[in-house]
Amino acid sequence: MNKKYIVRLTASEKQALEQLINQGKTAARKLTHARILLKANDSQQQGGWTDQAIHQALDVSLSTIARVRQTFVEQGLDAALNPKPSSQRRLRKLDGVAEAHLIACCCSQPPPGRKEWTLRLLADKMVKLEYVLSISPETVRQVLKKTKSSHG
């Protein structure tokens, strides 16, 4: 199998990876990527391992191995070990005012014919009161969990 991205570690890079693994107090993903790079290192006397051999030894998918190789060759050691920051910015569905109204609703009397509020009823109430255009019961649950409020 012809490898497109050949990993060639310098002595200092190899030493840093071995130290990282021996220390063992870092994220599992980072340790796995370090192990992949050490096994794939083509600078060794016997040459680097094949992706299939690394896959069997470390129980890591072939696509992960290929991606780590590619990232190392194109962007360097740091990029191969550390995940790139997420480009997604998640906007909050409820601001502080809306959260306060949600909690107030939760503490108020439930609708007629109901013994208590459900997450779905609270979500529907927030839409009906026009605090949000739409909201899922899961978002309501997360907001209420965050407040540590007593519902009883």
Secondary structure, DSSP 4 states (H G I P E B T S, - for coil): ---SS-B---HHHHHHHHHHHHH--S-HHHHHHHHHHHHHBTTSTT-PPPHHHHHHHHT--HHHHHHHHHHHHHH-HHHHHSPPPP---PPPSS-HHHHHHHHHHHHSPPPTT-SS--HHHHHHHHHHTTS-S---HHHHHHHHHHHT----
